[in-house]
């Protein structure tokens, strides 16, 4: 088996572990410490392998773009891009700058149901990191565990920062941009909305679920608060790039009535 094939297989193998970890954090479920450490150790090992193979291909082909496309499958590339965008959101969060919100736009936050859980997880993670630093007697193991724990804490913060700095946006032209951090982004044109209503629901499932009849649920804190009925189906991409189609969109915002009232106002000419 060639090095490129090994790298692609390893990259595909790491996606389920990393995706489960990210979705658990988004859903408010804290994985066991050993599971987090194992997932991130696997990711770091695969990244080292990918870097070595990419360097070899780059020297052979003379192009980073071709090397990346040959080695990294699209789901892995999108997952890495999500994490890079989330990391960049930490800087935006510090300077209180939101992404994609222009003059005349209405930003609609959606982090209310998950904020307390995120800070709770962050506190437990910090306590766990300090506790392991005291209890682990072997310096080499201590350094590895410390790196993994710090990475986990930063992942918590980056995920929340991406959600804070990337709110839903009702643009001045009437289009609605529905987001969840750096993982999900869907723009609904104003002429595609048949009706909008504030409606609190408690659907079951993952962060992004689509039923057979085209109902898209973007779930935050196990709930949605706004329902959009569309007059035509809209195509969108799931977090890892798979395409899907929706005729009804349910999502959460902290102030659903204000957003629905703004949606019902006629768009400016």
N, C-alpha and C positions, 0 to 999 in steps of 0.2 A: 504493500500500500504506500503511495507517494506521500510526501510530507504535506502537500496541499490537501490531499484527501483526509489525512489524519486531522489537520487543523480544522477543516470544515466540519468533520464529524464531532470533534471536541466542542466546537462553537455551538453546534446544534444541541449537543447534550447539556450545555450549560444554560440554555435558554429556559427550560422548565424550572430549574432551581431558582434562577434569578427572578423570573416572572412571578413564581409563587411567593417569593419573599416580598416583592414590591406590592403585589395585590393584597397580601396579608396586612402589610402596613397601611395600605389605603383603606382596607375594610375594618381597621381597628383591632386586628388580631395580632398579638405579639408572639412570634415563634419562640420556641425554647432557645436558650443561648447556644447550645451545641449545634442546633440547626442553622442558626444565623452564621456561626463561625464556619461550619462546613460549607455552606453555600458560597460565602465570600472567599474562602480558601480555594474552592473550585474555580471561581471566577478569576482570581489572581493567577492561578496556575495556567488556565486557558489563555489569559491575556499574555503571559510570558511566551507561551508556545506560538500564539498568533504573531507577536512582535518578531520572533525569530524567523518564522516562515515569510512574513511580509518583507523583512529586510532582504532575504534571499531572492524573493521574486522581484523586488525593486531593482536589485543589481542585475537581474537577468533581463527584465523587460524595459527598464529605464523609465517606468511610469508608476507612481504611487496609486493612481486611480485604477489602473488595470490590475495591479497587485491586490488591492483591497477587494475589488469585485471578484477576483479569482478565489480568494481565501475566505472572505466573510459572507455568510448567507444573509439575505435581506432581513429576516427577523432579528438576527444578532446585531446587524448594523443599526436597525431602528432602536433596539433596546439600548445600545451604547449611546446613540444620539439622544434618547430620552434622558439618560443619566447625565450626559454633558449639559443639556439644557437645564436640568434640575440644579446641577452644581452652579451654573451661571446665575440661576435665580437667587442664590444666596446673596450675591452681590447686589442684585436689584432690591432684595428685601432689606438689606442694611441701609441703602440710600433711599428707601421708600419710593421706588420707581416701578410702575406697572408696565407690563408688556402689552403692546397692541391696543392701548387706550388713547385715542386722539381727542382733539378739541370737539366738543359737542357730543361725544359718546357717553353712554351710561354704562358704568361698570357695575356688575352684580356679583357680589361675593358669595361663595358657597362653602366656606371652610368651617362654619359654625359647629356642625355636628361632630367634626373630627378634631377640633383644636384641643379640647381638654384631654382626649385620648392621646394625641401626639405628644403633648407636654408630659403626660403621665409616663408614656413609654420612654421619653427622653430622660426623665428623672431616674427611672428604673435602670436604664442602660448605663447612665453615669455611675450610679451606685454599684452596679455589677462590675464595671471597669475598675473602679477603685478597690472593690473587694477582691477581685482576682489579682490585682497588683500586689495586694498584701499577702494573699494566701498561696499564690504560685511561687514555689521556691527556686525553680530553675530559670536562670536568666534568659536562655534562648527561647524557651516556651513562653516566658513572660512577655518578651518583645513581640513574638508572633501574635499572641492573644491581644496585646495592647493595640497593635496595628489593626487587627480585625474589629475590635470593639470601637476604636475611634472611627473606622470606616462606617460601621453600623450607625453610630451616632450622627455622623455627617449625612448618611443616607436618610435618616429620619428627618433631619433639619432641611435637607434639600428637597425632599418630597413635599413637605409642608410649605416651604418657601415658594416652590413652583406653583402651588395652588393659590397662595396669597397673591403672588405677583402676576398670575395669569387668570384673572376672573372672567366670567362670561361678559360679553360686550354687546350692547345694543348700539349699533353705529348710527351716525347721523343720517345715513341713507336708508335706515329701516331694516338693514340686515342684522341678524343675530348670530354672534359667534359663541358657540357652546363649547366649553373646555373643561378638562380636568388636568391641571398641572401641565406637564409636558407630555402626558400620555395620550390625550385625546383632544381633537380639535375639529369641529364641524361648523361650517358657516351655512346658515339658513337664509336664503334670499327672502325679501319681504313679500314677493308675489307667490311664494310657496306656502305661506301660512294661511290655512283656512280658519282656524280658531285657536285661541289661547285661553287657558284658565288656570287659576291657582287651585291645586288639588294635591293634598298630602297623601302619599301612598307609601306602603312598606313592602316593596317587592323583594323576592329572594333571588340570590344569584351573585355573580361577580360584579366588579366595577362596571363593566360594559356588557350588557346582555341584549340579545335580539331574539324575539319570538318568531315562530313560523309565519305569523300574519303581519310581520314587519313592524312590531312595536319595539323601539329602542329605549332601554332603561339605562341611564347614566346615574349610578347609585352612589350617594355620599352618606356615610353614617346610617346605612340601611334604609334610606328614604329618598323619595323624590317629592318635589313640591309644585312643579309646573308641568302641565301637559300641553303639548303643541299637536294639533291635528293638521296634517299637511294635505294640500289638494293635488299633490303629485309626489311620487317616491323620490327620495334623495339618496344618492350613493355616498358612502363614507368609508373610511379606513379604520379598522380596529388598531389597538396599540402596536401590534406586531406586523401590520401591513395588510392583513387579509381584508378583502373588500366585502361590504354588506350593503343592504338597502333598507331604508326605513320609511314608513308612512305615518307613524306616530312617534313623537319623541317625548320622553319623560325625563326630567332632570331636576336637580336640586339647586335652589338659591335661598339665601338667608332671608330675603325679603320678596317673596313671590308676588304679593299683591302689587307692589310698586313696579316690578318688571312687567307683569301682565298689563297693568294700566298703560305703561309706556308702549308696549307692543300694540295695543289697540288704537293708539293715536295714529292718524294718517301720516305717512312719510312725507317729508317736504318735497316739493316738485323739483 
